[in-house]
C-alpha cells in the first residue's frame, strides 16, 4: 500500500486541517506548486523515526551494548528527538527488542511497528536471543499489570 497523497498549494490553503489529519493517519502528503513537488508533510512520529534511523546509520558505533537504556536515562535527554535517536539506535543495533523500544517511547509494540514499516526502518519481529525473549516477557507482564 502506498501512503502518499498529492495536493496543490491551493488545496493545502483551503483545507489545512484535512491535510494534517491525513499526515497523522500515516500518509505522506506531497504539496505541489504547478505540478512540481515543493514540500512534504508527514506525521511527527514518522519524521522522528526517519531522523533517528539516519542518525543511527550515520553513527552506528555510538550505540554500545553495555549502555542500558532506561526511562530515567531518557528523562535526562534534551529533546524528544534525542530520545528517539537513542531508543531506535539501540533497537537497530540489536541491543533491545522492539517491545522494549516501544515501551521506552511510550507506545505499544503495534503502535511502533506500523510507522517503522511505513518509513522503511527494518523490522525485527520476534526475539533474536534468550535475553530479548526475557525482555519481551517482562514488557508484556508490566503491560498486563498496568491494566
C-alpha positions as CSV (number, residue, x, y, z in Angstrom):
1,X,0.0,0.0,0.0
2,X,1.3,3.4,-0.9
3,X,1.0,6.0,1.8
4,X,1.3,9.1,-0.4
5,X,-1.2,11.8,-1.4
6,X,-0.5,14.7,-3.7
7,X,-2.2,18.0,-3.3
8,X,-1.7,21.5,-4.6
9,X,-0.7,24.5,-2.5
10,X,-4.2,25.9,-3.1
11,X,-5.8,22.7,-1.7
12,X,-3.5,23.0,1.3
13,X,-4.5,26.6,1.9
14,X,-8.2,25.6,1.6
15,X,-8.2,22.7,4.0
16,X,-5.1,22.6,6.1
17,X,-6.9,20.6,8.9
18,X,-7.7,17.8,6.5
19,X,-4.1,17.7,5.2
20,X,-2.8,17.5,8.8
21,X,-5.3,14.7,9.6
22,X,-4.1,12.7,6.5
23,X,-0.5,13.1,7.7
24,X,-1.4,12.0,11.2
25,X,-3.1,8.9,9.6
26,X,0.3,7.9,8.2
27,X,0.1,9.4,4.7
28,X,2.9,11.4,3.2
29,X,1.3,14.5,1.8
30,X,3.3,15.8,-1.2
31,X,2.4,19.5,-1.8
32,X,2.9,20.6,-5.4
33,X,3.1,24.0,-7.0
34,X,2.1,24.0,-10.6
35,X,2.6,20.2,-10.7
36,X,6.1,20.4,-9.2
37,X,6.8,18.9,-5.7
38,X,7.7,21.6,-3.2
39,X,7.3,20.2,0.3
40,X,6.2,17.0,2.1
41,X,4.1,16.8,5.2
42,X,4.5,13.7,7.4
43,X,3.3,12.6,10.8
44,X,5.7,13.6,13.6
45,X,6.4,10.0,14.7
46,X,7.3,9.1,11.2
47,X,9.6,12.1,11.0
48,X,11.3,11.3,14.3
49,X,11.8,7.7,13.4
50,X,13.3,8.6,10.0
51,X,15.7,11.1,11.6
52,X,16.6,8.5,14.3
53,X,17.3,5.9,11.6
54,X,19.5,8.4,9.7
55,X,21.3,9.2,12.9
56,X,21.9,5.5,13.6
57,X,23.2,4.7,10.2
58,X,25.5,7.8,10.3
59,X,27.0,6.9,13.7
60,X,26.4,3.1,14.3
61,X,29.4,2.8,16.6
62,X,27.8,5.2,19.0
63,X,25.3,2.6,20.3
64,X,27.2,0.4,22.6
65,X,25.7,-2.8,24.1
66,X,26.9,-2.0,27.6
67,X,24.6,1.1,27.9
68,X,21.2,0.1,29.3
69,X,18.5,2.5,28.0
70,X,16.2,3.3,30.9
71,X,13.3,5.6,31.4
72,X,15.4,7.6,33.9
73,X,18.2,8.0,31.3
74,X,15.7,9.1,28.7
75,X,14.4,11.8,31.0
76,X,17.9,13.4,31.1
77,X,17.9,13.9,27.3
78,X,17.5,17.4,26.0
79,X,14.9,16.7,23.3
80,X,12.2,14.3,22.1
81,X,14.4,13.6,19.1
82,X,17.3,12.6,21.2
83,X,15.0,10.1,22.9
84,X,14.0,8.6,19.6
85,X,17.7,8.6,18.4
86,X,18.8,6.6,21.5
87,X,15.9,4.2,21.6
88,X,15.9,3.4,17.9
89,X,19.7,3.3,17.7
90,X,19.8,0.6,20.3
91,X,16.9,-1.3,18.6
92,X,18.7,-1.1,15.2
93,X,22.0,-2.2,16.9
94,X,20.0,-5.2,18.1
95,X,20.7,-4.3,21.8
96,X,17.0,-4.3,22.7
97,X,13.7,-5.7,21.3
98,X,11.0,-3.9,19.5
99,X,8.8,-4.4,22.5
100,X,11.2,-2.7,24.9
101,X,11.8,0.1,22.3
102,X,8.1,0.7,22.1
103,X,7.8,0.7,25.9
104,X,10.6,3.3,26.2
105,X,8.9,5.5,23.6
106,X,5.5,5.2,25.5
107,X,3.9,3.1,22.8
108,X,2.5,-0.4,22.3
109,X,4.5,-2.7,20.1
110,X,2.0,-2.4,17.2
111,X,2.0,1.4,17.6
112,X,5.7,1.4,16.9
113,X,5.7,-1.4,14.2
114,X,3.3,0.4,12.0
115,X,5.3,3.6,11.5
116,X,8.5,1.6,11.3
117,X,7.1,-0.4,8.4
118,X,5.7,2.7,6.8
119,X,9.0,4.6,6.9
120,X,11.1,1.6,5.8
121,X,13.0,1.1,9.0
122,X,14.0,-2.5,9.3
123,X,11.6,-4.6,11.5
124,X,12.9,-7.3,13.7
125,X,9.8,-9.2,14.8
126,X,10.2,-11.9,17.5
127,X,13.1,-12.3,19.9
128,X,16.5,-12.7,18.4
129,X,18.0,-14.2,21.6
130,X,17.1,-15.6,25.0
131,X,17.7,-12.1,26.5
132,X,15.3,-10.5,24.1
133,X,12.7,-13.1,24.9
134,X,13.1,-12.4,28.6
135,X,12.8,-8.7,27.9
136,X,9.7,-9.1,25.8
137,X,8.1,-11.2,28.5
138,X,8.9,-8.6,31.1
139,X,7.4,-5.8,28.9
140,X,4.2,-7.9,28.5
141,X,3.9,-8.6,32.2
142,X,4.4,-4.9,33.0
143,X,1.7,-4.0,30.5
144,X,-0.7,-6.5,32.0
145,X,-0.1,-5.2,35.5
146,X,-0.9,-1.6,34.3
147,X,-4.4,-2.6,33.1
